[in-house]
Every structure is written in structure tokens, then in C-alpha cells.
Amino acid sequence: MADSKETKTAGRPAARKQAQREEATGQAVGAPAKGTDPQGNGETPQLPTAGEEGAELEGVPELPPFEIIRGDRMDPFFFKFQFKNVEYSSGRNKTFLCFLVDSQSSNAVLQRGYLEDEHVGSHAEEAFFQQVLPQCDTNLNYMVTWYVSSSPCTSCAAKLVEILQARKTLRLAIYIARLFMWEEPEIRAGLKALAAAGCKLRMMKPLDFTYTWDTFVENEEQSFDPWEDCKDNYEYYQEKLAEILE
């Protein structure tokens, strides 16, 4: 059974998943491919009149303005697309953040789930500390582990540094699928400052992708099949990250 997902506004999961698949592939599901004749007779299609257009739109669900989505397990399609550790991440304009929170107390329950941002409001990194761990008990030590589709932007890196400096009992480890705009000086400086603040940064190995698939994806008990060059791309990105942090 698919796990429930929460949004800041009520939505329709099926409609949302279709919309996201269309966004990821760049084409509406069931829409004709570019360069084809939708009518098949060489004629120029006629635009509907205002009345006809209103009639066609009747009954079509209106999607809410997506912000932060939180859930237990994500759709496997989104995992394979968003976490793919390719060098050029065309179409991957959001962040998926899988998290584990261990407060290291005798009666603590391990928190597990994922966040997805739509780049409308807060990014997933900031939203984690608003929705999942808004405050820490100073008497407890927290070990927070993230598996993220891309590394933090400059703004998020700066905010994470502030949080780590303020919460002395919090330890954060971030395992990253892809480096975001890693050639930009401000991005490199942000990652370096994050590491200096005590955050563990490492690229995701093939075994990390398998763990994330098993733990955070609606996998229907199917095993994870790594994409071509998964290991080579990890080694490439890990070398770039090491250069940034040296």
C-alpha cells in the first residue's frame, strides 16, 4: 500500500503524480510527440472558442500550488529520475531529501521519511528544520542523516551552518547524489563552510542508492538495478567534492 503524503494545501495524489511525471519527461502523458500532426490530416487545428474551452475544462481537477511534500516512501519513477547521478541534470529542478533522525535516547523512535520541495517556498533542507526537527532537547544528542538528490544551494548551506553552530548536540551527515552547480565559487564556499561547521559530506555510493531504494521508495519488494555508470559517476563527483573540501 502506498504511504500517505502531506502537503501544506490539500491535493489529489493521483493528479499530482501525473503532473510530476509530465514535468519530469517534459511532455504531457498521452500528448502527441513534438513534430507530429495531432489531427492526422495535415490541417491546421482550430483553437476552441471561449465557451468550448470552458466546457472542456469542466470537471478537470485544479492542482494546488505545491510547496513542501512530506511522506514515508516516494514513487520509484521519481527516485530513478531525481537521484540519478548524471553530470548534467536537465529537468531536475527540485530537491528530494530522505532523512533519518536518531535522538539517541533509550525510548526514542527513529524518525524516517522524505521531503520534496517544489522551489515555491522553502527548500527541503530548510523545511526539514521547520517540519521534522523544529527544536532539539539540549540534553539529548541527535544524529541526523540525509540522502539528497543534489547538494545544498548557497542559501541553504549558510542556514545549515547557522543551525549547526546553534545546536551543539546535533550531528548532520549528508550523502549526495549530484553536486549542484559545483563550479560556482559561492557554491564551493558554502559546501566548505558546511564541512567546517562539522557536517559530514559524501557522495552517494552505489550501495547508498540501494539503501535509499530499500528504505525510502515504494519498491514493491523489487530490488534496485543501478543505472549505467552509477559507480563511475560517483567516483567523478567524489573527486570533485574532495577538491572543494581540501
Secondary structure, DSSP 8 states (H G I E B T S, - for coil): ----EE-SS---HHHHHHHHHHHHHTS-TT---TTS-SSSSS-------HHHHHHHHTT--------EEEESSB-HHHHHHHS---SS-TT--S-EEEEEEE---TT---EEEEEEE-SSSS-HHHHIIIII-S---TTS-EEEEEEEEE---HHHHHHHHHHHHH-TTEEEEEEEEE-SSTTSHHHHHHHHHHHHTT-EEEE--HHHHHHHHHHHB--TT------TTHHHHHHHHHHHHHHHH-
